Amino acid sequence: NGIVSSLSMEISNWYHIVINGIQVYISYTIENEIKAMTEASPEKETGGALFGSYDRDHNNIYVYYMVPSPKDSIQTPVSFVRGFRGLTAEYERITKLTYHQVRYLGEWHSHPNFSNAPSDTDKTQFDELYEEQQSQDLPFVQMIYGNNGLFVNAKM
């Protein structure tokens, strides 16, 4: 409708990691939210979906929004299966609000009281979800938060 409005935004610092030539930038806000959710669920894994944008020409991925564990997720001490309840509506809200500039980028989950090292299941999931994203020419990011901090893997 041609109306321009402003949004107040908090300036965030970025966690930066290079993975096979891909520059991955993660808002500290996201890392702090993941840490807080992991600490709030010390007996069970938790997780959610990651959103942001990417620049394929410069091999950059920017992760600056996350959705916490949907209510229908399955959480155990050694596994997490992200549910879907409410996720489609949130995805549609985000893409409408940003004119499709913010995209689904991947998944995060916790390893409470354990290392952030990916399990064999995590590695298989990464490969499968990356292939699914590639069918749409999209990158994929996986994050695991453990007692030794944040593990990040990504492919373009």
C-alpha positions as CSV (number, residue, x, y, z in Angstrom):
1,N,0.0,0.0,0.0
2,G,3.0,2.3,-0.2
3,I,3.2,3.0,3.5
4,V,6.7,3.1,5.0
5,S,7.2,2.4,8.7
6,S,10.2,2.0,10.9
7,L,10.9,-0.7,13.4
8,S,13.1,-0.2,16.4
9,M,15.9,-2.8,16.3
10,E,18.5,-3.8,18.8
11,I,22.1,-3.8,17.4
12,S,23.6,-7.3,17.7
13,N,27.1,-8.6,17.7
14,W,27.8,-11.7,15.5
15,Y,29.4,-15.0,16.1
16,H,31.5,-15.8,13.0
17,I,32.7,-19.2,11.8
18,V,34.2,-20.3,8.5
19,I,33.1,-23.8,7.3
20,N,34.6,-25.1,4.1
21,G,34.9,-21.6,2.7
22,I,31.4,-20.5,3.9
23,Q,31.2,-17.5,6.1
24,V,28.5,-18.2,8.7
25,Y,27.4,-15.3,10.9
26,I,25.1,-16.0,13.9
27,S,23.6,-13.3,15.9
28,Y,24.7,-13.4,19.5
29,T,21.0,-13.0,20.4
30,I,20.3,-16.4,18.7
31,E,23.2,-18.1,20.5
32,N,22.0,-16.6,23.9
33,E,18.4,-17.7,23.2
34,I,19.6,-21.3,22.4
35,K,21.8,-21.3,25.5
36,A,18.8,-20.2,27.7
37,M,16.5,-22.8,26.2
38,T,19.1,-25.5,26.7
39,E,19.5,-24.5,30.4
40,A,15.7,-24.4,30.8
41,S,15.6,-28.0,29.6
42,P,18.5,-29.6,31.5
43,E,17.1,-33.2,31.4
44,K,15.8,-33.3,27.8
45,E,17.1,-32.2,24.4
46,T,15.3,-29.2,22.9
47,G,15.6,-27.5,19.6
48,G,13.9,-25.5,16.8
49,A,14.2,-24.0,13.4
50,L,16.7,-21.4,12.2
51,F,15.9,-18.5,9.9
52,G,18.0,-15.8,8.2
53,S,19.4,-14.9,4.8
54,Y,22.3,-15.8,2.6
55,D,24.5,-14.3,-0.1
56,R,25.5,-17.1,-2.5
57,D,27.9,-14.8,-4.5
58,H,30.0,-14.2,-1.4
59,N,29.4,-17.6,0.4
60,N,27.8,-15.9,3.4
61,I,25.0,-17.2,5.6
62,Y,23.4,-15.0,8.2
63,V,21.4,-16.6,11.0
64,Y,19.4,-14.0,13.0
65,Y,16.0,-15.6,13.9
66,M,15.0,-18.8,15.5
67,V,11.8,-20.6,16.4
68,P,11.8,-22.6,19.6
69,S,10.6,-26.1,19.9
70,P,7.0,-26.5,18.7
71,K,4.5,-28.0,21.3
72,D,4.3,-31.3,19.3
73,S,8.1,-31.9,19.4
74,I,9.4,-35.1,21.0
75,Q,12.0,-34.5,23.6
76,T,14.0,-37.2,25.5
77,P,17.3,-37.1,27.3
78,V,19.2,-38.3,24.2
79,S,17.0,-37.2,21.2
80,F,14.9,-34.4,19.8
81,V,12.4,-34.6,17.0
82,R,11.1,-31.1,16.1
83,G,7.4,-30.9,15.7
84,F,5.5,-28.8,13.2
85,R,2.6,-27.2,15.2
86,G,2.5,-23.5,14.5
87,L,5.7,-23.6,12.4
88,T,4.0,-23.1,9.0
89,A,2.1,-20.1,10.3
90,E,5.3,-18.6,11.8
91,Y,7.2,-19.2,8.5
92,E,4.4,-17.5,6.5
93,R,4.4,-14.6,8.9
94,I,8.1,-14.1,8.6
95,T,8.2,-14.4,4.8
96,K,5.2,-12.0,4.4
97,L,6.8,-9.5,6.9
98,T,10.1,-9.6,5.1
99,Y,8.9,-10.0,1.5
100,H,10.5,-13.4,1.3
101,Q,14.0,-12.0,2.3
102,V,14.2,-14.1,5.5
103,R,14.3,-17.9,4.7
104,Y,14.3,-21.1,6.6
105,L,18.0,-22.1,6.9
106,G,18.1,-25.1,9.2
107,E,17.8,-26.7,12.6
108,W,19.2,-26.4,16.0
109,H,19.0,-28.7,19.0
110,S,20.7,-29.2,22.4
111,H,22.9,-31.9,23.9
112,P,22.2,-31.1,27.6
113,N,25.1,-32.3,29.8
114,F,27.0,-33.6,26.8
115,S,29.4,-32.4,24.2
116,N,28.1,-30.5,21.2
117,A,29.7,-33.1,18.9
118,P,27.2,-34.4,16.3
119,S,26.0,-38.0,16.8
120,D,25.7,-40.3,13.8
121,T,22.0,-39.5,13.8
122,D,22.8,-35.8,13.7
123,K,25.2,-36.4,10.7
124,T,22.6,-38.3,8.8
125,Q,20.0,-35.7,9.5
126,F,22.3,-33.0,8.3
127,D,23.0,-34.8,5.0
128,E,19.2,-35.5,4.4
129,L,18.1,-32.0,5.2
130,Y,20.9,-30.5,3.1
131,E,19.7,-32.6,0.1
132,E,16.2,-31.4,0.7
133,Q,17.3,-27.7,0.8
134,Q,19.4,-28.2,-2.3
135,S,16.3,-29.3,-4.2
136,Q,15.2,-25.6,-3.7
137,D,18.8,-24.2,-4.2
138,L,18.9,-23.2,-0.5
139,P,21.8,-23.6,2.0
140,F,21.4,-25.6,5.2
141,V,22.7,-24.8,8.7
142,Q,22.8,-27.2,11.7
143,M,23.6,-26.0,15.2
144,I,24.1,-28.1,18.3
145,Y,24.5,-26.6,21.7
146,G,26.3,-28.7,24.3
147,N,28.2,-28.2,27.6
148,N,31.2,-27.0,25.5
149,G,29.3,-24.4,23.5
150,L,27.9,-24.2,20.0
151,F,28.7,-26.5,17.1
152,V,27.8,-25.2,13.7
153,N,27.8,-27.0,10.3
154,A,26.7,-25.5,7.0
155,K,26.6,-26.2,3.3
156,M,25.6,-23.9,0.4
